[in-house]
Amino acid sequence: MSPANTTEAQRVIICVFDGLRPDFVTPEQTPNLARFAGQGTWFRDARSVFPSMTRVATTSIATGAPPRVHGVVGNAFLFPQVTREHVLDMSRADDIALAEAATGGRLVEAASFGDVLAQAGKRLAVVHSGSAGSAYLINPRARANGHWTFSILGREHSQTPEANDEVVARFGPLPPRSLPRFEEIDYAEQVLREHVLAEMKPDVALIWFNEPDTSFHYRFLGSPETLAVLKHVDAAFGRILDWVAAQPDADEYVVIAASDHGQISSRDALDLAGLLREQGHAGRRAAERTLAGASFAMTGGNMGEIRILEGGTAKRDAIAAWLREQELLGMLFSKARNEVEGEVEGSFALSLVDLDHARQPDLIYVLRSDDAPDSYGNPGLGLITKADVPVGGGMHGGLNRHELNTVLMARGPGFEPGAVDGRACGIVDIAPTILRSLGLQPAQTMTGQALMRQVDAEASLQSFDTGATGFAQRLDLAGRGASRILLSGSRA
Ligand SMILES: [Zn+2]
């Protein structure tokens, strides 16, 4: 029976372009993605989750749910149940292992699409070029599920190191790490096409390209080097599309192109920990890997969490009061006092941005950003904390719409060719869409919706405002029944 008239596919391929902004998808810069958009449906207003960071977003792609449900509340976060010695870094295999041991294998608290596939006897193969943690979180129970994960970073970065051994035996040594990551793109794409798609033939295949994210961060959005690697990764995508087109059953593939978040450029970098120390608040940054002598722990980027270690709510409120007086502050969140406001004066409730989980921090700050153009003319400019990303480099994590807006396109059974769909949707919809493509029901914890079906309820646009003396902030979201899509947020 041909599935041509149904929404069911035989196979699904997902290509993730880390950090890619939809406004970088043009016929000139990304001819293959532009061609693909014409063959499928482009969900132009797709969104990431908050924080719009890779490990949080990866887990939301895997579980079809926001951090409230899956529990990975930051790229790095203090998780006292696991350790009080340092802030856990979700990119590191050792920290992931520590968290899995302390939680009885429940670091990710929700079922992933990999879990649902495994229960249905279906196979998932992943070719990953991100961190060990990212490769882990896209299919947290890959080994138990009998699935296959290859990491371009080496066998110790994969849950299934035998996959790496198999690949190296066939294709030779892993490529050198260079910036931009041209060689890694080519090696990973060849593994996907010649090994995974042609030989393994899994029901679902996913490739995660680490570009343009890496070059956005370190070579700037819109620079000649970044545009060159963007064209390079687009060409790799083109070879995957050409491979599908050459198959006798090409019509039975659903292909999804996605990004996990966008990026904005940095206009300045500031030493937020140092500024807080000048106010008498001695904190430790996550990167220090120790909390010795600290009264609070913090993470950085263009947003971060603050966890009070000593001094309780008085310390929390004193830090928040100082932040509210600063021009650097964009947004502020704390535990819910009601549906909109947080316990801390002038803050939004963490529940309003789907971050109300038992692992939620005391405070989340977002540094100020706006839609001003960067030096290459791309809208979106904001502050970052001082670390390894240079001033001018890209960053993400916050609620600027250019960080939240993601690439999301799907082609194949159930998707209208050449359509542009402007509904509020996002990365949480990817897992239900993959499962629906194969005729499977979503896991009960999935709040996302399969994209080939019209949404049950019309999304309702909602705006929220709060603030305190001298500080006001605003958040726009789209309510979709029991779940929501975050559209943008900023200082008002
Ligand atoms: Zn990312």
Residues whose N, C-alpha, C, O or C-beta is under 5 A from the ligand:
A	BS01	ZN	D18 G19 T54 D213 D260
